[in-house]
Amino acid sequence: MSAGERAIAKEMRREEKERKKRIRLANKMLIPASKKTLESMHLNSFDPSGTFYLDDDRWLKVYLVEGEIGKLSDVCKSLKGRIRITLHIGEESDRATCHLSLMETGEIYEEVRQLILSDESELQKAVTLKPLSVDEAMNLIAVNAFKNIRFSYASYVRGNKDWKKECLLEVAEEAQFFKSAGLYGKSFRILSFPKTGNKEIIRQFEKLGCLMHIAMDLNSLTEEERFDFKRAIEKKYNRRLMQEEEDYINLSISMVVFGDSLDAVEIVEETIISFLLGQGFLVVPAFHNHGAVAQSAISLGLLDQSIMRNVRSDLFKEIVGGESHADAKVEV
């Protein structure tokens, strides 16, 4: 390395050090997570009122949702951040319950907080939101992970505890399934979507009679991304698209199911794959990654796993089927 290159590298290191120092000072009102939690969950710090600050400058806030969640596809296009809808279906063919995770990107909490407030305002045009505190969100995650605890950030920070170990799903991973808390589980990802959706999809899942989580990530496309995608589609099919055909969003859907035995889970797997393939979805088991996909769904996006695809914005609305499955009833 030449003297000039060493000088440039030294200056870059200095600037990076200064940048990190500015971020620490700007975010000093946040409570640092324990070193164990930082290593296991990539959670840097948090605001006890409900905001998590993770690696890659990713911020997350969780809400209980009431209303017609299909309308979220309309407001999604005006959001600054990404949203995740997590549906929980009980073993007694219970009505699905729903939570929303709002994710923003930024370095400075005050700037990110303004993004959160702006996106909350947009989301409330479609649904009713009840924000969850850090304690409420982590208690919900612990319940989803079959943990019999009462989470308190104050005691967990003082005790230097690993939040992932204490609150999240513990899995024994196999290539084609995982085991957790005496149950067997499998995870699935949708890799391709049809042009139109079936509003009975969630209802069909509710009828399976097994414990199930469905994670649906929605993200808007920038004008540049919309233009590039439109041009790519036009080139592929050698025809001009009309204006109304340009309305796309990013969508990712993953699922995790639990059962008392591997046979029971495999029966559910056959039913899900057969049904979704019949509806035009390409769905595949998350081979060698079942546990990670399950942890992401159960953690409400704190652990991030998603495969985004460009779809028509109306498709999400068609899939969730409107008001019949919309309201969240879980109490934390």
LOKEKE-696260 format. One record per residue (C-alpha): chain; x, y, z; residue number from 1. Coordinates in steps of 0.2 Angstrom, whole numbers. Layout:
<nodes>
NODE;A;X;Y;Z;NUM
...
</nodes>
This chain:
<nodes>
NODE;A;0;0;0;1
NODE;A;7;17;-5;2
NODE;A;9;32;7;3
NODE;A;-6;40;-2;4
NODE;A;-17;25;0;5
NODE;A;-12;23;19;6
NODE;A;-17;41;22;7
NODE;A;-34;39;13;8
NODE;A;-37;23;23;9
NODE;A;-32;32;39;10
NODE;A;-44;47;35;11
NODE;A;-58;35;32;12
NODE;A;-56;26;48;13
NODE;A;-56;43;57;14
NODE;A;-72;48;49;15
NODE;A;-80;32;53;16
NODE;A;-75;34;71;17
NODE;A;-82;51;71;18
NODE;A;-98;46;63;19
NODE;A;-100;32;76;20
NODE;A;-97;44;90;21
NODE;A;-110;57;83;22
NODE;A;-123;42;82;23
NODE;A;-119;37;100;24
NODE;A;-121;55;107;25
NODE;A;-137;57;97;26
NODE;A;-144;41;103;27
NODE;A;-139;42;121;28
NODE;A;-157;42;127;29
NODE;A;-158;24;121;30
NODE;A;-155;10;133;31
NODE;A;-141;-2;127;32
NODE;A;-144;-20;125;33
NODE;A;-133;-32;134;34
NODE;A;-118;-39;125;35
NODE;A;-125;-56;124;36
NODE;A;-141;-49;116;37
NODE;A;-131;-39;104;38
NODE;A;-122;-54;98;39
NODE;A;-137;-66;97;40
NODE;A;-150;-54;90;41
NODE;A;-140;-39;83;42
NODE;A;-150;-28;95;43
NODE;A;-140;-13;99;44
NODE;A;-152;-3;110;45
NODE;A;-170;2;113;46
NODE;A;-183;14;119;47
NODE;A;-193;6;132;48
NODE;A;-209;14;125;49
NODE;A;-207;2;110;50
NODE;A;-193;6;98;51
NODE;A;-179;-7;94;52
NODE;A;-163;-2;86;53
NODE;A;-154;-16;77;54
NODE;A;-139;-18;66;55
NODE;A;-138;-10;49;56
NODE;A;-147;5;56;57
NODE;A;-164;-5;56;58
NODE;A;-177;1;68;59
NODE;A;-193;-8;73;60
NODE;A;-209;-4;82;61
NODE;A;-223;-17;85;62
NODE;A;-242;-13;85;63
NODE;A;-258;-23;89;64
NODE;A;-269;-20;74;65
NODE;A;-288;-19;72;66
NODE;A;-297;-16;55;67
NODE;A;-297;-21;37;68
NODE;A;-278;-26;35;69
NODE;A;-281;-27;16;70
NODE;A;-282;-8;15;71
NODE;A;-263;-8;20;72
NODE;A;-258;-12;2;73
NODE;A;-265;6;-2;74
NODE;A;-256;16;11;75
NODE;A;-240;5;9;76
NODE;A;-235;15;-6;77
NODE;A;-234;31;4;78
NODE;A;-224;24;18;79
NODE;A;-206;28;21;80
NODE;A;-202;11;29;81
NODE;A;-207;-7;27;82
NODE;A;-221;-16;37;83
NODE;A;-223;-34;42;84
NODE;A;-240;-41;46;85
NODE;A;-239;-56;57;86
NODE;A;-255;-67;58;87
NODE;A;-256;-80;72;88
NODE;A;-269;-95;70;89
NODE;A;-273;-106;85;90
NODE;A;-275;-125;85;91
NODE;A;-294;-124;88;92
NODE;A;-297;-116;71;93
NODE;A;-297;-99;79;94
NODE;A;-299;-83;70;95
NODE;A;-282;-76;65;96
NODE;A;-275;-62;76;97
NODE;A;-264;-49;69;98
NODE;A;-249;-38;74;99
NODE;A;-240;-25;63;100
NODE;A;-221;-22;64;101
NODE;A;-215;-5;56;102
NODE;A;-197;-5;51;103
NODE;A;-187;11;47;104
NODE;A;-169;14;42;105
NODE;A;-158;28;49;106
NODE;A;-144;32;61;107
NODE;A;-151;46;72;108
NODE;A;-166;41;83;109
NODE;A;-175;58;83;110
NODE;A;-174;58;64;111
NODE;A;-181;40;64;112
NODE;A;-194;44;76;113
NODE;A;-201;57;64;114
NODE;A;-202;44;50;115
NODE;A;-211;33;62;116
NODE;A;-224;46;67;117
NODE;A;-226;50;48;118
NODE;A;-229;32;44;119
NODE;A;-240;29;59;120
NODE;A;-251;43;52;121
NODE;A;-252;35;35;122
NODE;A;-256;18;43;123
NODE;A;-270;24;54;124
NODE;A;-279;29;38;125
NODE;A;-282;11;35;126
NODE;A;-282;2;52;127
NODE;A;-282;6;70;128
NODE;A;-265;4;79;129
NODE;A;-261;1;97;130
NODE;A;-242;3;100;131
NODE;A;-233;-10;111;132
NODE;A;-220;-6;123;133
NODE;A;-203;-16;123;134
NODE;A;-210;-26;138;135
NODE;A;-226;-30;129;136
NODE;A;-218;-35;113;137
NODE;A;-205;-46;121;138
NODE;A;-219;-54;132;139
NODE;A;-229;-58;116;140
NODE;A;-214;-65;107;141
NODE;A;-210;-76;123;142
NODE;A;-228;-83;122;143
NODE;A;-227;-87;104;144
NODE;A;-211;-96;108;145
NODE;A;-219;-106;122;146
NODE;A;-209;-97;135;147
NODE;A;-217;-96;152;148
NODE;A;-209;-80;158;149
NODE;A;-213;-62;163;150
NODE;A;-201;-50;153;151
NODE;A;-195;-34;161;152
NODE;A;-182;-24;152;153
NODE;A;-176;-17;168;154
NODE;A;-172;-34;176;155
NODE;A;-166;-42;160;156
NODE;A;-153;-27;157;157
NODE;A;-147;-28;175;158
NODE;A;-145;-47;174;159
NODE;A;-136;-45;158;160
NODE;A;-147;-58;150;161
NODE;A;-148;-64;132;162
NODE;A;-165;-59;126;163
NODE;A;-164;-72;112;164
NODE;A;-161;-86;124;165
NODE;A;-174;-80;137;166
NODE;A;-188;-75;125;167
NODE;A;-186;-82;107;168
NODE;A;-189;-99;100;169
NODE;A;-176;-112;104;170
NODE;A;-175;-124;89;171
NODE;A;-166;-141;85;172
NODE;A;-163;-139;66;173
NODE;A;-165;-153;54;174
NODE;A;-164;-152;35;175
NODE;A;-183;-154;33;176
NODE;A;-190;-149;49;177
NODE;A;-186;-142;67;178
NODE;A;-191;-147;85;179
NODE;A;-195;-134;98;180
NODE;A;-203;-136;115;181
NODE;A;-208;-154;112;182
NODE;A;-216;-149;95;183
NODE;A;-212;-152;77;184
NODE;A;-212;-138;65;185
NODE;A;-209;-134;47;186
NODE;A;-207;-117;38;187
NODE;A;-212;-112;20;188
NODE;A;-208;-98;8;189
NODE;A;-218;-92;-6;190
NODE;A;-206;-89;-21;191
NODE;A;-219;-84;-34;192
NODE;A;-236;-76;-34;193
NODE;A;-251;-77;-46;194
NODE;A;-259;-62;-55;195
NODE;A;-274;-63;-44;196
NODE;A;-277;-69;-26;197
NODE;A;-290;-80;-17;198
NODE;A;-299;-71;-2;199
NODE;A;-302;-88;6;200
NODE;A;-283;-92;8;201
NODE;A;-282;-87;26;202
NODE;A;-299;-95;30;203
NODE;A;-292;-111;23;204
NODE;A;-277;-110;34;205
NODE;A;-288;-107;49;206
NODE;A;-297;-123;45;207
NODE;A;-282;-133;47;208
NODE;A;-283;-134;65;209
NODE;A;-264;-132;69;210
NODE;A;-254;-119;77;211
NODE;A;-248;-107;63;212
NODE;A;-239;-91;60;213
NODE;A;-240;-81;44;214
NODE;A;-227;-67;41;215
NODE;A;-231;-55;26;216
NODE;A;-219;-41;22;217
NODE;A;-224;-26;12;218
NODE;A;-213;-13;5;219
NODE;A;-216;1;-8;220
NODE;A;-206;3;-24;221
NODE;A;-198;20;-28;222
NODE;A;-202;28;-44;223
NODE;A;-186;23;-51;224
NODE;A;-189;5;-46;225
NODE;A;-207;5;-53;226
NODE;A;-200;12;-70;227
NODE;A;-186;-1;-71;228
NODE;A;-198;-15;-67;229
NODE;A;-211;-9;-79;230
NODE;A;-197;-8;-93;231
NODE;A;-191;-25;-89;232
NODE;A;-208;-33;-90;233
NODE;A;-212;-24;-106;234
NODE;A;-195;-30;-113;235
NODE;A;-199;-48;-108;236
NODE;A;-216;-49;-115;237
NODE;A;-213;-37;-130;238
NODE;A;-228;-26;-127;239
NODE;A;-232;-9;-119;240
NODE;A;-240;-9;-102;241
NODE;A;-255;2;-98;242
NODE;A;-254;14;-84;243
NODE;A;-265;4;-72;244
NODE;A;-253;-11;-74;245
NODE;A;-239;-1;-66;246
NODE;A;-245;-2;-49;247
NODE;A;-233;-14;-40;248
NODE;A;-227;-17;-22;249
NODE;A;-214;-28;-14;250
NODE;A;-222;-43;-5;251
NODE;A;-214;-57;5;252
NODE;A;-224;-71;13;253
NODE;A;-218;-85;24;254
NODE;A;-227;-98;36;255
NODE;A;-222;-109;50;256
NODE;A;-233;-123;57;257
NODE;A;-232;-134;73;258
NODE;A;-238;-151;77;259
NODE;A;-237;-164;90;260
NODE;A;-229;-176;78;261
NODE;A;-219;-176;62;262
NODE;A;-232;-185;53;263
NODE;A;-245;-172;58;264
NODE;A;-234;-158;52;265
NODE;A;-231;-167;36;266
NODE;A;-250;-169;33;267
NODE;A;-252;-151;35;268
NODE;A;-237;-148;23;269
NODE;A;-245;-158;10;270
NODE;A;-262;-149;12;271
NODE;A;-254;-131;11;272
NODE;A;-243;-135;-4;273
NODE;A;-257;-143;-13;274
NODE;A;-269;-129;-10;275
NODE;A;-257;-115;-14;276
NODE;A;-250;-123;-30;277
NODE;A;-268;-125;-35;278
NODE;A;-270;-106;-33;279
NODE;A;-255;-102;-43;280
NODE;A;-242;-99;-29;281
NODE;A;-225;-107;-29;282
NODE;A;-222;-112;-11;283
NODE;A;-207;-122;-5;284
NODE;A;-201;-129;12;285
NODE;A;-187;-119;19;286
NODE;A;-174;-133;18;287
NODE;A;-160;-131;30;288
NODE;A;-167;-115;36;289
NODE;A;-184;-120;44;290
NODE;A;-178;-113;61;291
NODE;A;-172;-96;55;292
NODE;A;-188;-93;46;293
NODE;A;-199;-98;61;294
NODE;A;-189;-87;73;295
NODE;A;-191;-73;61;296
NODE;A;-210;-75;60;297
NODE;A;-212;-78;79;298
NODE;A;-201;-63;83;299
NODE;A;-212;-51;73;300
NODE;A;-197;-47;62;301
NODE;A;-184;-43;76;302
NODE;A;-175;-57;67;303
NODE;A;-177;-53;49;304
NODE;A;-180;-66;35;305
NODE;A;-189;-61;19;306
NODE;A;-189;-64;1;307
NODE;A;-197;-49;-8;308
NODE;A;-206;-51;-25;309
NODE;A;-214;-38;-35;310
NODE;A;-233;-40;-36;311
NODE;A;-248;-30;-40;312
NODE;A;-253;-20;-25;313
NODE;A;-271;-27;-25;314
NODE;A;-265;-45;-23;315
NODE;A;-261;-43;-5;316
NODE;A;-279;-36;-2;317
NODE;A;-286;-51;-12;318
NODE;A;-276;-63;-2;319
NODE;A;-281;-57;16;320
NODE;A;-299;-57;11;321
NODE;A;-304;-41;20;322
NODE;A;-313;-38;36;323
NODE;A;-317;-57;40;324
NODE;A;-299;-60;46;325
NODE;A;-293;-43;50;326
NODE;A;-296;-38;68;327
NODE;A;-282;-43;81;328
NODE;A;-289;-49;97;329
NODE;A;-273;-54;107;330
NODE;A;-271;-46;123;331
NODE;A;-253;-43;130;332
</nodes>
